[in-house]
Amino acid sequence: MQNLYYRTKRFAMRFLNTFTSTKLVQIIAVISVVVALLDSFGITFFKYNLSDLLLLNKLAIKKFFIWQFFTSLLLVDMISIDFSSIIDLAIILLFLRLFCKDISPWIGDTKCLMLYAFFGIVPGIVAVFLMSIFHTNTYISECSLATLALATVWCMLPNGSFVAFSSKPKWLFLIALFFTVGSNLFKGLYINAASYIASVLVGYLYVICALGRHSPFDSLYDLEVSIKKIYFHMKAIWEWKIRTLFRRK
């Protein structure tokens, strides 16, 4: 069993080493357009539209469509093939490529792609959990969630491309976040708004705990120090007690 685990891990790492953020953006663009085209023509698969099968929604729990947690990473929700939808897709993919390009020198290309998946799946789990609690349904693109989380990381790293836009990127980011969450709340898409907030928190905690950096807001310094202490305490318990216990067995 242990040999199977290491073989699978080596295969995954070899695949990720040949997979780049440019290829990811290209794949997302192709899949998003194809799905939107098929849905616009009314083509169904097993009585479901392709977006129902691939985008994250309540079917992930109701029908156990667990693959949606992964397929939704490669898909942007396009209502139809029109100019505005194509522009929205282009903007998301442009920012995704920009974020990956700036973050990769800090953590590496492979880890950046793994981080993209993590930043999409975790808020996606939060969204599905809220759907099950409130008995509602909405369509979630984990690509959009991961892009927002990467934007959070991007803003908190030095020498980011935000210098080209503003001398105070933190306020620019907060304004963009306010309009993103506010527009979803205005439309009654409360699950979407909550998932966007979750993605920002995941990105924020990653930078604080894993990269050891602080946010641009000085008022949060004491809170971030406390978060780091909790993180390192939990990490020590995992390394010296839980993992050691499994190694002995």
N, C-alpha and C positions, 0 to 999 in steps of 0.2 A: 504493500500500500504506500509506503514511504517512497519507494522507487518510482511509482506511478506519479506521485505528487511532484517529485523533482523533475521527471521527464516532461510533465505538462508545463511546469514552470519554465524550463529551458526553452520549450517550443514557443510559449507565449512571449518570452523575452526576445527570441530570435525574430519573431513576427513583428513585434513592436519596434525593433531596431531598424527594420526595413520600411516601417510605416511612418510617414511624416505628417505634419499638420497640413501641409499643402494637399496631400492625398485625401486627408480627412475632409477638408473643405470641398474638394471636388466631388467626393462621394455624397456628401450631404446635399450639394446642389443638384446632382443628378437624381437622387432618390426623391427629394422634395418635389421636383418638377414632374417626375414620372407619376408619383402618387396623386398629385393634384390633377394631372391630365386624366388619369384613369377614373378618378372620382367625378370629374366634370362630365365624362361620358357615361356615367352611371354603371360602370363595370364593377361587379361584386365578386367576392370570393367567399364561398360558404355562407352566403346571405349577408355578408358584411362588406361595407366599403373598405378599401385598403387602409384608409386613415383610421378606421375603427380598429383594425387589427394591429397597426404599427404604432400609432400614437398612444401615449399613456392615458388610460381612462379607467372607469370602474370595472371594465371587463377583466382587468388584471387580477382582481380578486373574485369577482362574481363568476367568471368563467375560467379562472386560473390561466389567463394569458400572460404568463410570467415573462415571456420574451419581450413584452412591451417595455420593460425596464432597460433593455439594451437597444431595441430598434428605435425607440424614441430619441436616442442619442444621435441618430443619423438622419433625423427628419425635422424640418421646420414646418410648422402648421401653416399651410397656404390654403385659404378659403377657396380661391379660384385662380385660374391663370389670367391675371390682368396686370396692368402696369404697376399698380400700387403694391400688389403682392410680390412681384418680382423685385421691386425696389426694396421692400422690407427684407426679403431673402438676401439680397446683395449686401445690404447694410450689416445684417447679422454676421454673415460669412466674412465680410471685410474686417469687422472688429475682432472676430474669432481668430482670424489669421494674424492680426496685429498683436493681440494679447499673447498668443502662443510664441510669436517671434520674440517678444520682449521678455517673457517669463522663462523660456528655454535656457538662456545663458545662466540662469540662477540654479535651475534644478535638472537640466538636461531635457532633450527632446522626448525620450521614452517616458520619463516620469511626468512630463507635462501632459502627454496623451492619457496616461493612467489617471492623472489628476482631473482631466476633463471628464472622464467616465465617472469618477468618484463624485465630482461636483454636480453631475447630472442625476445620478442614481439616488443619492441621499435626499435631496429635496423632492425627488420623485416619490420616494417612499413616504415622505411627510404628506405629499398631496394625496396619495392613494389612501393613507390612513385617515385624513380628514374627509375624503369622499365617503368612506365606510361609516364614519361617525355621523355625518350630517345627511347621509342617504341622498347624495346628489351626484351629478356626473359632469365632468368637464374634460376637455382635451388638453393634455400637457405635452409640450415639446421640451424634452430634457436638454436638447441642444441650446435652447434659449436660456434655460436655468444655468447650465454649465458656463455659458458665455458671460452671464452676469456675475457668477462667482469668480471667474477668471478676471473680470473687470475689477472686482474688489481687490484681488491679489495684485493686479497691475498698478492700481492706484497707491498701494502701500509700499511698493518697491521704489528705490531711488533711481534716478536717471531714466524714468519711463518716458514714453512718447507723449505724455500729457503736456510736457514742456512746450510742445509745438502748438498746443491749444490754449493753455491758460497757465498763469503763474500760480494759481491756487486750484489744483485739480480736485482737491477734496470737495470743494463747494460745487464744482461742475458735476462731479459724480453724484453728490447728494441731490442736486436738482434733477438729474436724469432719473435717479432712483425714485424720487418723489413723483415724477410724472408717470413712470412705469407702473408703480403700485397704485397711484391715484386713479389712473385711467381704468385699471382693472376693477377697482372698487366702485368707480362710477358706473361701469357696465354691469355690476353685480357679479363679477367673476371673483368671488372671495377666495376660492381655493387657489386660483392662479396667483392672486396677490400674496397669499400666505406662502406659497411655494417660492415666489421671488424673494420674499424676506428671508426664508430659510436658506436659499442659495447664497445670499449676501452674508449671513451669519456663518455658514460653513466656510466660505472663503476667508472671512475675517479671522475665525478661530484657527484656520490652517496657518495663516501668516504669523499669528501671535505665538502659536505653540510649536509648529514644525520649523519655521524659518527664524523664530526668535526676534522678530521685529515688532515695532510698535506702530499704532495708527497715527495719522497726522494730528489727531485731536489730543492735546495735552491733558484735558480734563478726564480722559479715560486711562491715564497712565497707571493709577493705583489699581483699577479694576483689572487691567491687563497683567500686572504683576501677580495679582491673586490667581488669575486664570493660569498663568505659567506655573505657579507653585502646585496647583491642583493637577495640572497635566504631568509634570515631572514626578509627582507622587504616584499617580496612577501608572505611569510608565515604569517606575521602579518596581511596583507591585507585580506588574505583568512580566518584567524581565527576570526578577529574582525569585519570584514565588510560583507564578502560574506556569511560565515556560519551563522553569527548572523541574517542576512537578511532572510535566509531560515528557521531558527528556529522560527522566529516571525510569518512566514506564516503557 
